Amino acid sequence: MHRPASQRSPRLRWRDVHLREGLLFVRWTLSAIDNNTLSLTAPKTPASRQWVALSPRARRILTRLHQHGTDPDAYVFQRPDGRPMQPEYVLNHFHQLTHAAGLPRCTVHDLRHLAVTTTVGEGVDITVVSKTVRHSSVATTADLYAHLTRTAARQAVDAIACALTREERRQNRAAERRPAAQQPVDRRVRYGKVV
C-alpha cells in the first residue's frame, strides 16, 4: 500500500525488545509527512500496540545487533548518528534489496501479506493468524485470504479421504487374514434377486 502524503515505519527502541522472552512491543510509529517532517504517532489501533512474538531467526538477528552495547532508549534501527531512519530511506533501501535479489518491486507492507499467505498456506489456524497480524476480527482475515482458506479446505477434504482409504485398506487386509469360515458372506443383489 503506497502512502503518498505520509509513510510510516515502526519506531522501535531497545527497551521494547525482550530477547529472552522472544517478544517486542510496538509502542510508536514514526511518520514522514510529505516525505519531509517526522512525526511520532501511536499505532493505528490498540491491538497494534500489543506484543509481537519473535521467531528464532529474528531473535538471532536482534541479538547480534544488541551485542554492540546499546542504550535502552536507542532506536533498534537507526542512522550512524543515532537518529531514526527516515521511512523513505527504509523503503528505498528495501527496493534496492528486492531488486538485487531479482524480486518484483513491492512495499514493506507486502511482507505482511506474504507472512499471512505463508502461515495460512502452512496450515496455521486462521484464528491464530488473525490474532498474530492484529486484524479486528477473524472474518477480516478470512475475507482477505479466502482463496487460501479454500486451499486449506481442499487439504482437509483430501486428508479425510486419505484417512478413509487407509482405514478401508486396513479392513480389507484384516478380512484377507481371517479364515474362510469367518469370512462374511458376500450376497450381491442383481435385478432384485440374491445371487
Secondary structure, DSSP 8 states (H G I E B T S, - for coil): ---SSEEEEE--BGGGEETTTTEEE---EEEEETTTEEEEE--SSGGGGSEEE--HHHHHHHHHHHTT---TTSBSSB-TTS-B--HHHHHHHHHHHHHHTT-----HHHHHHHHHHHHHHTT--HHHHHHHTT-S-HHHHHHHTHHHHHHHHHHHHHHHHHHHHHHHHHHHHHHHHS-GGGS-----EETTEE-
